[in-house]
Amino acid sequence: MENNNLQNNSVPYIAHESMMVRMERINRRLLYALVVAIVMIFVSNLAWLYFFNQFEYSAEETVTVDGKSGVANYIGNDGTINNGEDSGEKGPENDEEK
């Protein structure tokens, strides 16, 4: 008797067809959502690239050091600290023994 019940478990064609139609609609909506998400990623990347390319970045700097009244210490572009080297007046009070 149990064998008969197991073999008689079938889904009607109309129920199967309506379930497949629903799945097709869901799949189509998911595909549209995926395409919109990919397009939005590209649009956002293009937007920030456009925004950052509007500015012209330049790294040209001029440093003028006047050490006439004191010690001319400054930090160079490479990060080294220059302690009065090649700057300012060298008088008898500023001469260092080398």
N, C-alpha and C positions, 0 to 999 in steps of 0.2 A: 504494500500500500504506500509506503514511503517513496518508493521508486517512481510511482505514477505521479506524485506531486512534484518531484524534482524535474521531470521531463516536461511538465505542463507550464513552466514559468517562462512565458513569452511576453514581449511588449507589443501592444497593438501598433500597427503601421502609422496611424494618425498621430499618436503620441510621439513616436520616434521622429516623424517628419516635423512636427511643431518644435521639438527640442533641437533639431538640426537647423531650422530656420533661425531660432533664437541664437544659437552658437555662431551662425554666419554673421548676424547683426553685431554680436559682441566682438567678434574677430575684426570686422570692418571698422568698428569704433576704436578698437585698440590700435589698429594700423594707422588711422587718422591721428590719434593722439601721439603715436611714435613719430610720425612725419612732422607734426607741429613742434614737438619737443626738439627734434634735430634741427629744424629750421630756426627755432628760437636760440639754440646754442650758437649757430653760425652768425645770426644777427647780433647777438650780444658781443661776440668776439669782434666782429667788424665795427661795432659801435665804440668799444674801448680802444681799438687800434686807431680809428679815425680821431678820437678825442686826444690820445697821447701824441699823435703825429702832427697835431696843430701847433705844438710848441717846438721851438728850435733850441736845442740844448747845446751850449758851448762851454768849454772848460778853459777858456783863455782868461787868465788873471794876471794882473800886474801888482807886484808888491813893492812899495817904496818904503825903505827904512831910513829914518833920520836919526842917527845916533850922536848928534853933536852935543847934546846936553846930557847924555847918559849912555847906558849900555844898549846896544841894538840887538836884542834877542828876538828871534822869530822862528816859526816852524815852516819849513819848506814844503813844496808840493809832494815830496817823497816821504814826508813824515819825520825828517831829521830836524833836530833843534840846532839852529845856528846861533852861537853865542858871540855876537859882535864880529863875526868873520867878514872881512872885506867891507865893512860898513863903518861909518862914523869917522870922526877925526882921530888921528893917532898923535897924541902929544906926548911930552915927557912923562906925564902922570899916568897915561894909559899904556905905555910900552910894557910889554910882558917879556920876560926873559925866556928865550926858547932854547 
